Amino acid sequence: MDAWRLDDLNNVGHVVTETAARMPDAIAVAAAAKGGPKRSTPRSPIRYDEISFGDLEARTNRIAAGFINAGLKKGDRIALMVPPGIEFVALVFALFKCGAVIILIDPGMGRRNMLHCLASADPVGIVGIPLAHVIRLLKRRTLPRCKKNFVVGDFWGVKKVSDFDTLSPDTFRGPDIDRQDAAAIIFTTGSTGPPKGVLYRHRTFIEQAQQIRDYFQIQPGTVDVSGFPLFALFNTAMGTTTIFPEMDPTRPANVHPPNIIDAVNRYRADQSFGSPALWNTVSKFCQQQHVKLPTIKRILSAGAPVPTTVLSRIKNIIAVDGDAFTPYGATEALPVACNSASVVIEETGALTDRGRGTCVGTSFSTMQWKVIEISDDPIPTIGDCRVLGANKAGELIVRGVTVTDQYVTSEAANDLHKIKDGEGFWHRMGDLGYLDDQNRFWFCGRKSHRLQTQTGTMFTVTCEAIFNTHQDVYRSALVGVREKGRQTPVIIVELLNAKNISRNRKLAIIAELKTLAQRHWQTDAIEDVLIHPELPVDIRHNSKIFREKLRPWAVKKLKAVKKLKVL
């Protein structure tokens, strides 16, 4: 079956309707059953619940009818706090059909950030599990408008979503929706500051689904093992079956690899989307246990640079004609560009190891990009910035049909991240790097993470890649101490198998890393090397390093060894 266009669709909720009309009996979602085993074994495999696209369409219509009967209106901001699974997907599309604006908050971002995001989005209600309603009651002063509440399960005084099961799906009559209408508020990871609420319109989701489908040539009938729940929304629009394996989506690095392997083999999955941390864990296990995933033709991994070693392992365990891809983008602009494991292994990875940055590939066909001179100040119009030529490092800006146009929880963020250009605008990605002669972007680090030393600017990713080539280093982070303009660079490394490495060997590794630093112009100013037991990373991908948390740790460590007297 060929892919179908969504050009005439206004409400993203109706992608379920389109898919169900074409393939009603195909599995839409399969999710690890609640109460079943947490670890797959030959004697006790994971059990799965399933729903077809036809039944998903009917289920979303029943739920949508129930919401509207209960007083939900177009434009109502509703926080969805339900774990990944069939109910999550059904609720998302039911709320879309109602015209509600879904507030999606990653529970893994931490309690404080989650509560801040919830309050700043100002919902009129919550659809969630009982724990979500406990939080609502405890924080009712910061959630004064939460009156339209629904529970998945049972909670005293709150209307149950299961009550809508008795309704006829034919009774649903949704509001008129324009493509420009708000559909969701999705929060950034908060890896470089407080999480920001990004406004997604119905057209944003629809355009994203079509861009991803067309670029990767995803055909209806594809089966995707999902390590990132939000990707399931695109799957439904593409006629792709979503498999939610047994895992904690907030801790992808800690996944039990046999759970992923079992899901792939059981459903003969040909695709999987997961963070670099997830596929590092799974590919390492497969390599050690001599396990192959021959049905997998395509692995998508995003959220942070994927090491060449991980991409090589992935290529070795999937189908011979398969490949791994590293889509690049952000919550505010997705997708922007993509590279493949084949290109990284054959060409760009070696340059990354020498401090050239991480090549994210060429841009998607509808995306425009430029590199401008670095600035920490607002840039009102495109005429106020200086565009740089090829191979000149600066700040990346993008525009295109999948770029979101505003934050809804921070006006200051709009001033800092949007640049007017006639009737449109450019989005400042906050990423530094350069465009090469082939118009490929090479990512060198986040703007907020750059070091401003007395001898010039230092970029995190370019420096860290050099240290990551050491056989005992798992990952590293470059931080600066002292004030901007006089920052002193410090490299902090997390070791592989650190528990099994003696103190003397650790001292030897530090000496080796200092010698390595002197061999490259990007790192020859680094004199201080510290070993950290486990670098702090973001929850969503378990890959983005929280360098802001490492600076005070580095200061304390350096003071302890009397390396730094004035900070």
C-alpha positions as CSV (number, residue, x, y, z in Angstrom):
1,M,0.0,0.0,0.0
2,D,1.3,3.4,-1.0
3,A,1.6,6.3,1.5
4,W,-1.3,8.8,1.4
5,R,-1.2,12.6,1.5
6,L,-2.5,14.6,4.4
7,D,-2.6,17.9,2.6
8,D,-6.4,18.3,3.0
9,L,-6.5,17.4,6.7
10,N,-7.0,20.2,9.2
11,N,-7.4,18.4,12.5
12,V,-4.4,16.2,13.3
13,G,-6.7,14.0,15.3
14,H,-8.3,12.8,12.1
15,V,-5.1,11.0,10.9
16,V,-6.5,8.1,12.9
17,T,-9.6,8.3,10.7
18,E,-7.6,8.3,7.5
19,T,-5.5,5.4,8.6
20,A,-8.4,3.3,9.9
21,A,-10.3,3.8,6.6
22,R,-7.4,2.2,4.7
23,M,-6.1,-0.5,7.1
24,P,-8.8,-1.0,9.8
25,D,-7.6,-4.5,10.9
26,A,-3.9,-3.7,11.2
27,I,-2.4,-3.4,14.6
28,A,-2.2,0.3,15.6
29,V,-0.6,-0.1,19.0
30,A,0.8,-3.0,21.0
31,A,1.9,-2.2,24.6
32,A,3.4,-4.3,27.3
33,A,0.6,-5.5,29.5
34,K,0.3,-4.0,33.0
35,G,1.0,-6.3,35.8
36,G,3.0,-8.7,33.6
37,P,6.7,-9.6,33.8
38,K,9.1,-6.7,33.7
39,R,11.9,-8.7,32.2
40,S,11.5,-10.9,29.2
41,T,12.9,-14.4,29.5
42,P,12.3,-17.6,27.4
43,R,10.1,-19.0,30.1
44,S,8.3,-15.7,30.9
45,P,8.0,-13.5,27.9
46,I,6.4,-10.0,28.0
47,R,2.6,-10.0,27.4
48,Y,1.2,-7.4,25.1
49,D,-2.2,-5.7,24.7
50,E,-3.2,-4.7,21.2
51,I,-5.6,-2.5,19.4
52,S,-6.3,-2.2,15.7
53,F,-6.5,1.1,13.7
54,G,-10.3,0.5,13.3
55,D,-10.8,0.0,17.0
56,L,-8.5,2.9,17.8
57,E,-10.7,5.2,15.7
58,A,-13.8,4.0,17.4
59,R,-12.2,4.4,20.9
60,T,-11.0,7.9,20.2
61,N,-14.5,8.9,19.0
62,R,-16.1,7.5,22.1
63,I,-13.6,9.3,24.4
64,A,-14.0,12.5,22.4
65,A,-17.7,12.4,22.6
66,G,-17.4,11.9,26.4
67,F,-15.1,14.8,26.8
68,I,-17.4,17.1,24.8
69,N,-20.5,15.9,26.7
70,A,-18.6,16.7,30.0
71,G,-18.0,20.3,28.9
72,L,-14.6,20.2,27.2
73,K,-14.4,23.0,24.6
74,K,-12.2,23.9,21.7
75,G,-9.1,25.7,23.0
76,D,-9.2,24.3,26.5
77,R,-5.7,23.6,27.8
78,I,-5.7,20.1,29.2
79,A,-2.7,18.4,30.8
80,L,-2.3,14.8,29.8
81,M,-0.5,12.8,32.5
82,V,-0.8,9.1,31.4
83,P,2.1,6.7,30.8
84,P,2.9,5.4,27.3
85,G,0.5,2.8,26.0
86,I,-2.8,2.2,24.2
87,E,-4.6,4.6,26.5
88,F,-2.1,7.3,26.0
89,V,-2.4,7.2,22.2
90,A,-6.2,7.0,22.3
91,L,-6.4,10.0,24.7
92,V,-4.0,12.1,22.6
93,F,-6.1,11.7,19.4
94,A,-9.4,12.1,21.2
95,L,-8.3,15.4,22.7
96,F,-7.0,16.5,19.3
97,K,-10.5,15.7,17.8
98,C,-12.1,17.8,20.5
99,G,-9.9,20.8,19.6
100,A,-8.3,20.8,23.1
101,V,-4.8,22.0,23.5
102,I,-2.8,19.1,25.1
103,I,-0.2,20.0,27.6
104,L,2.5,17.3,27.3
105,I,5.0,17.3,30.2
106,D,7.8,14.7,30.5
107,P,7.5,13.3,34.0
108,G,11.2,12.4,33.9
109,M,12.2,16.1,33.9
110,G,12.1,16.0,37.7
111,R,9.4,17.0,40.2
112,R,10.3,20.7,40.5
113,N,10.5,21.2,36.7
114,M,7.3,19.3,36.1
115,L,5.3,21.3,38.6
116,H,6.7,24.5,37.2
117,C,5.7,23.5,33.7
118,L,2.3,22.5,34.8
119,A,1.6,25.8,36.6
120,S,3.1,27.9,33.7
121,A,0.9,26.2,31.1
122,D,-2.2,27.1,33.3
123,P,-4.5,24.1,32.4
124,V,-8.2,24.1,32.8
125,G,-8.1,20.4,33.6
126,I,-6.1,17.2,33.9
127,V,-6.6,13.9,32.2
128,G,-4.4,11.6,34.2
129,I,-3.8,8.6,36.4
130,P,-4.7,8.8,40.1
131,L,-1.2,10.1,41.0
132,A,-1.7,13.1,38.7
133,H,-4.8,14.0,40.6
134,V,-3.0,13.7,44.0
135,I,-0.5,16.2,42.6
136,R,-3.3,18.4,41.4
137,L,-4.9,18.5,44.9
138,L,-1.6,19.1,46.6
139,K,-0.8,22.0,44.3
140,R,-4.3,23.4,43.8
141,R,-3.1,26.9,44.6
142,T,-0.8,27.0,41.6
143,L,-3.5,25.3,39.4
144,P,-6.6,27.5,40.1
145,R,-8.4,26.8,36.8
146,C,-8.2,23.0,37.0
147,K,-11.9,22.2,37.0
148,K,-12.4,19.8,34.0
149,N,-10.7,16.7,35.3
150,F,-10.8,13.1,34.2
151,V,-9.1,10.0,35.6
152,V,-7.7,6.9,33.9
153,G,-8.5,4.5,36.6
154,D,-10.5,5.6,39.7
155,F,-10.2,8.6,41.9
156,W,-12.8,10.0,44.2
157,G,-14.9,12.8,42.8
158,V,-13.3,12.7,39.3
159,K,-15.0,11.5,36.2
160,K,-13.6,8.2,34.8
161,V,-12.5,7.9,31.2
162,S,-13.8,4.4,31.3
163,D,-17.3,5.7,31.7
164,F,-17.2,6.8,28.0
165,D,-16.9,3.2,26.8
166,T,-20.7,2.9,26.8
167,L,-21.0,5.8,24.3
168,S,-21.5,5.2,20.6
169,P,-18.6,6.4,18.4
170,D,-21.2,7.7,16.0
171,T,-22.4,10.3,18.4
172,F,-19.1,12.3,18.2
173,R,-19.4,15.6,16.5
174,G,-16.2,17.6,16.7
175,P,-15.7,21.4,16.3
176,D,-14.4,23.0,13.2
177,I,-10.6,23.1,13.3
178,D,-8.3,25.2,11.2
179,R,-4.7,24.0,10.5
180,Q,-3.4,27.1,12.4
181,D,-5.3,26.3,15.6
182,A,-3.3,25.3,18.6
183,A,-3.0,21.6,19.2
184,A,-0.5,21.1,22.0
185,I,2.1,22.7,24.3
186,I,5.2,20.6,24.5
187,F,8.0,21.4,26.8
188,T,11.7,21.5,26.0
189,T,14.0,19.2,28.0
190,G,15.4,22.0,30.1
191,S,19.0,20.9,29.4
192,T,20.1,24.5,29.0
193,G,17.7,26.3,31.3
194,P,14.2,26.1,32.6
195,P,11.9,24.1,30.3
196,K,9.9,26.2,27.9
197,G,6.4,25.5,26.6
198,V,6.4,25.4,22.8
199,L,3.1,25.9,20.9
200,Y,2.3,23.2,18.4
201,R,-0.4,23.9,15.8
202,H,-2.4,21.2,14.0
203,R,-0.4,21.9,10.9
204,T,2.9,21.4,12.8
205,F,2.1,17.7,13.6
206,I,0.7,17.1,10.1
207,E,3.7,18.6,8.3
208,Q,6.2,16.8,10.6
209,A,4.5,13.5,9.9
210,Q,4.7,14.0,6.1
211,Q,8.3,15.2,6.2
212,I,9.5,12.2,8.3
213,R,7.5,9.8,6.2
214,D,8.8,11.1,2.9
215,Y,12.4,11.5,3.9
216,F,12.7,7.9,5.2
217,Q,10.3,6.5,2.7
218,I,8.2,4.9,5.4
219,Q,5.4,2.8,4.0
220,P,2.1,1.8,5.6
221,G,2.5,-1.5,7.3
222,T,5.9,-0.6,8.9
223,V,6.3,-1.8,12.5
224,D,8.1,0.5,14.9
225,V,9.5,-0.4,18.4
226,S,9.2,2.9,20.1
227,G,11.7,4.1,22.7
228,F,10.2,7.6,22.6
229,P,6.4,7.8,23.1
230,L,5.8,11.0,21.2
231,F,7.0,9.4,18.0
232,A,4.0,7.1,18.2
233,L,1.8,10.1,17.1
234,F,3.7,10.3,13.8
235,N,3.4,6.5,13.4
236,T,-0.3,6.6,13.5
237,A,-0.4,9.2,10.6
238,M,1.9,7.0,8.5
239,G,0.1,3.7,8.9
240,T,2.9,2.4,11.1
241,T,2.3,0.0,14.0
242,T,3.7,1.2,17.3
243,I,5.1,-1.3,19.8
244,F,5.6,0.1,23.3
245,P,8.2,-2.4,24.9
246,E,8.5,-2.9,28.6
247,M,10.8,-0.1,29.7
248,D,10.9,3.1,31.7
249,P,10.8,5.8,29.1
250,T,12.4,8.2,31.5
251,R,15.4,5.9,31.9
252,P,16.2,4.7,28.4
253,A,19.8,3.9,29.3
254,N,18.6,1.4,31.9
255,V,16.5,-0.6,29.5
256,H,16.6,-4.4,29.8
257,P,17.9,-5.3,26.3
258,P,16.0,-8.6,26.0
259,N,12.7,-6.6,26.2
260,I,13.6,-4.7,23.1
261,I,14.9,-7.8,21.3
262,D,11.7,-9.7,22.2
263,A,9.5,-6.9,20.9
264,V,11.4,-6.7,17.6
265,N,11.3,-10.4,17.1
266,R,7.7,-11.0,18.1
267,Y,6.3,-8.3,15.8
268,R,9.0,-8.6,13.1
269,A,9.7,-4.9,13.5
270,D,11.5,-3.2,10.7
271,Q,12.1,0.2,12.5
272,S,12.9,1.6,15.9
273,F,13.2,5.1,17.3
274,G,15.3,5.5,20.5
275,S,17.8,7.7,22.2
276,P,21.6,7.2,21.8
277,A,21.6,5.9,25.4
278,L,19.0,3.3,24.6
279,W,20.8,2.0,21.5
280,N,24.2,2.1,23.2
281,T,22.8,-0.3,25.8
282,V,21.0,-2.6,23.4
283,S,23.7,-2.7,20.8
284,K,26.3,-3.5,23.4
285,F,24.2,-6.4,24.7
286,C,23.6,-7.7,21.2
287,Q,27.3,-7.6,20.4
288,Q,28.3,-9.4,23.6
289,Q,25.6,-12.1,23.2
290,H,26.0,-12.4,19.5
291,V,22.4,-11.5,18.9
292,K,21.1,-10.1,15.6
293,L,18.0,-8.1,14.7
294,P,17.7,-9.1,11.0
295,T,14.2,-7.6,10.5
296,I,15.3,-4.1,11.4
297,K,15.9,-2.0,8.3
298,R,16.0,1.4,10.0
299,I,17.1,2.8,13.4
300,L,16.4,6.4,14.2
301,S,18.3,7.9,17.1
302,A,18.2,11.5,18.2
303,G,18.5,13.8,21.2
304,A,22.3,14.1,21.3
305,P,25.3,13.2,19.1
306,V,25.5,9.5,18.5
307,P,29.0,8.1,18.9
308,T,30.5,6.4,15.8
309,T,31.1,3.3,17.9
310,V,27.4,3.0,18.7
311,L,26.4,3.5,15.1
312,S,28.9,0.8,14.1
313,R,27.5,-1.6,16.6
314,I,23.9,-0.9,15.4
315,K,24.9,-1.5,11.8
316,N,26.4,-4.8,12.7
317,I,23.3,-6.1,14.4
318,I,20.5,-5.0,12.0
319,A,19.6,-6.2,8.4
320,V,22.6,-6.2,6.0
321,D,20.8,-3.6,3.9
322,G,19.6,-1.6,6.9
323,D,21.0,1.7,8.3
324,A,20.9,3.9,11.3
325,F,19.9,7.5,11.0
326,T,20.5,10.5,13.3
327,P,17.7,13.1,12.8
328,Y,18.6,16.5,14.0
329,G,16.2,19.1,15.4
330,A,14.7,20.5,18.6
331,T,11.3,20.7,20.2
332,E,10.9,24.0,18.5
333,A,12.0,22.8,15.0
334,L,11.7,19.1,14.0
335,P,13.0,17.7,11.8
336,V,15.8,20.0,10.5
337,A,18.4,17.6,9.1
338,C,19.6,14.0,9.1
339,N,22.8,12.0,8.6
340,S,23.3,8.2,8.3
341,A,25.5,5.7,10.1
342,S,27.0,4.8,6.7
343,V,28.1,8.4,6.0
344,V,29.4,8.8,9.6
345,I,31.4,5.5,9.5
346,E,32.8,6.1,6.0
347,E,33.5,9.8,6.2
348,T,32.4,12.2,8.9
349,G,33.1,10.2,12.1
350,A,36.9,10.4,11.6
351,L,36.7,14.2,11.3
352,T,34.5,14.3,14.5
353,D,37.2,12.4,16.4
354,R,39.7,15.1,15.3
355,G,37.6,17.9,16.7
356,R,35.8,19.1,13.6
357,G,32.3,18.8,15.2
358,T,29.4,16.4,14.6
359,C,28.0,16.4,11.1
360,V,24.2,16.4,11.4
361,G,23.9,16.0,7.6
362,T,21.9,18.0,5.0
363,S,18.7,19.8,5.7
364,F,15.2,18.5,4.9
365,S,13.8,19.7,1.6
366,T,11.5,22.3,3.2
367,M,14.0,23.6,5.7
368,Q,16.2,26.7,5.2
369,W,19.2,27.4,7.3
370,K,21.9,30.0,7.8
371,V,24.9,30.4,10.2
372,I,25.1,33.9,11.8
373,E,27.6,35.6,14.0
374,I,27.2,34.5,17.7
375,S,25.1,36.8,19.9
376,D,23.5,36.4,23.3
377,D,21.2,39.3,22.7
378,P,17.8,39.5,21.0
379,I,17.9,40.0,17.2
380,P,14.7,41.8,16.0
381,T,15.1,41.3,12.3
382,I,17.1,39.2,9.8
383,G,18.8,42.5,8.7
384,D,20.2,42.9,12.2
385,C,22.4,39.8,12.0
386,R,25.6,39.0,10.0
387,V,25.4,35.8,8.0
388,L,28.6,33.9,7.8
389,G,30.1,32.0,4.9
390,A,31.0,28.3,4.6
391,N,33.3,26.8,7.2
392,K,32.8,29.8,9.6
393,A,31.6,28.8,13.0
394,G,28.6,30.7,14.4
395,E,25.0,30.3,15.5
396,L,22.4,28.2,13.5
397,I,19.1,29.7,12.5
398,V,16.3,27.8,10.6
399,R,12.9,28.4,9.0
400,G,10.4,26.1,7.4
401,V,7.0,24.5,7.6
402,T,7.8,22.4,10.7
403,V,9.3,25.3,12.7
404,T,7.1,26.3,15.6
405,D,6.4,30.0,15.8
406,Q,6.2,30.8,19.6
407,Y,6.7,29.9,23.2
408,V,3.6,30.2,25.3
409,T,5.1,30.2,28.8
410,S,7.9,32.8,28.3
411,E,7.6,36.0,26.3
412,A,11.3,36.7,26.9
413,A,12.1,33.4,25.1
414,N,10.3,34.6,22.0
415,D,12.5,37.7,21.9
416,L,15.7,35.6,22.3
417,H,14.8,32.8,19.8
418,K,12.8,34.4,17.0
419,I,14.1,36.7,14.2
420,K,11.5,38.5,12.0
421,D,11.9,38.2,8.2
422,G,9.1,40.0,6.4
423,E,5.9,38.1,7.3
424,G,7.8,35.1,8.6
425,F,10.6,34.5,11.0
426,W,13.8,32.5,11.7
427,H,14.2,30.3,14.8
428,R,17.6,30.5,16.6
429,M,18.4,26.9,17.4
430,G,20.9,27.8,20.2
431,D,23.4,25.5,18.5
432,L,26.9,26.5,17.3
433,G,28.7,25.1,14.3
434,Y,29.3,25.7,10.6
435,L,28.1,24.8,7.2
436,D,30.6,23.0,5.0
437,D,31.1,23.3,1.2
438,Q,28.3,20.7,0.8
439,N,25.9,22.7,2.9
440,R,26.0,20.2,5.7
441,F,25.9,21.5,9.3
442,W,28.6,20.5,11.7
443,F,27.4,20.8,15.3
444,C,30.1,22.1,17.7
445,G,28.1,22.6,20.9
446,R,25.3,24.6,22.5
447,K,25.7,28.4,22.6
448,S,25.1,28.6,26.3
449,H,27.8,26.0,26.9
450,R,30.6,27.7,25.0
451,L,33.7,28.9,26.9
452,Q,34.9,32.4,26.6
453,T,38.6,32.3,27.5
454,Q,41.3,35.0,27.4
455,T,42.6,33.4,24.1
456,G,39.2,32.9,22.4
457,T,36.0,30.8,22.3
458,M,36.1,27.1,22.9
459,F,33.2,24.8,21.8
460,T,32.2,21.8,23.9
461,V,31.4,19.1,21.4
462,T,34.6,19.6,19.3
463,C,36.8,19.3,22.4
464,E,34.9,16.5,24.0
465,A,35.0,14.3,20.9
466,I,38.8,14.3,21.1
467,F,38.8,13.0,24.7
468,N,36.1,10.5,23.9
469,T,38.5,8.6,21.6
470,H,40.4,7.4,24.6
471,Q,39.7,3.7,25.1
472,D,38.7,4.1,28.8
473,V,36.4,7.2,28.4
474,Y,32.6,6.7,28.1
475,R,31.8,10.4,27.6
476,S,33.1,13.8,28.7
477,A,32.0,17.3,29.4
478,L,33.9,20.6,28.9
479,V,33.1,23.3,31.5
480,G,34.6,26.6,32.3
481,V,35.4,28.1,35.7
482,R,35.9,31.8,36.5
483,E,33.9,34.6,34.8
484,K,33.2,34.8,31.0
485,G,36.2,36.3,29.2
486,R,38.6,34.7,31.7
487,Q,37.2,31.2,31.8
488,T,39.6,28.3,32.5
489,P,38.7,25.1,30.6
490,V,38.2,21.9,32.6
491,I,37.4,18.5,31.0
492,I,35.4,16.1,33.1
493,V,35.2,12.4,32.0
494,E,33.1,9.5,32.9
495,L,35.0,6.2,32.5
496,L,33.9,2.9,31.1
497,N,33.8,0.2,33.8
498,A,35.0,2.8,36.4
499,K,34.3,0.5,39.3
500,N,36.9,-1.9,38.1
501,I,39.6,0.7,37.5
502,S,42.2,1.1,40.2
503,R,43.2,4.5,41.6
504,N,46.6,4.3,40.0
505,R,45.1,3.5,36.7
506,K,42.8,6.5,37.0
507,L,45.8,8.7,37.6
508,A,47.5,7.2,34.6
509,I,44.3,7.9,32.5
510,I,44.3,11.6,33.6
511,A,48.0,11.9,32.5
512,E,47.2,10.2,29.1
513,L,44.2,12.6,28.6
514,K,46.4,15.6,29.3
515,T,48.9,14.3,26.7
516,L,46.1,13.8,24.2
517,A,44.9,17.3,24.8
518,Q,48.3,18.8,23.8
519,R,48.1,17.0,20.4
520,H,45.2,19.1,19.2
521,W,44.8,22.8,18.8
522,Q,41.2,22.7,20.0
523,T,42.2,21.3,23.4
524,D,45.8,22.3,24.0
525,A,44.6,25.0,26.5
526,I,43.1,22.3,28.8
527,E,45.3,21.5,31.8
528,D,42.7,20.2,34.3
529,V,41.2,16.8,33.9
530,L,38.7,15.4,36.4
531,I,37.0,12.0,36.7
532,H,33.2,12.0,37.5
533,P,31.4,8.8,38.7
534,E,28.4,9.5,36.4
535,L,27.8,12.7,34.4
536,P,24.3,14.2,34.9
537,V,22.2,13.8,31.8
538,D,18.7,14.8,30.7
539,I,15.8,12.5,31.5
540,R,14.2,12.5,28.1
541,H,17.1,11.0,26.1
542,N,19.7,10.1,28.9
543,S,22.2,11.7,26.5
544,K,22.3,15.5,26.9
545,I,24.9,16.4,29.6
546,F,23.9,19.0,32.2
547,R,27.1,20.9,32.1
548,E,25.6,23.7,34.3
549,K,25.5,21.2,37.2
550,L,29.1,20.2,36.6
551,R,30.6,23.6,36.9
552,P,30.1,24.0,40.7
553,W,31.2,20.4,41.1
554,A,34.4,21.1,39.2
555,V,35.1,24.3,41.3
556,K,34.8,22.3,44.5
557,K,37.0,19.5,43.2
558,L,39.7,21.9,42.0
559,K,39.6,23.8,45.3
560,A,40.0,20.5,47.2
561,V,43.2,19.7,45.3
562,K,44.3,23.3,45.6
563,K,44.4,23.8,41.9
564,L,42.3,26.9,41.9
565,K,42.7,29.8,44.4
566,V,40.5,32.5,42.9
567,L,37.2,31.7,41.2
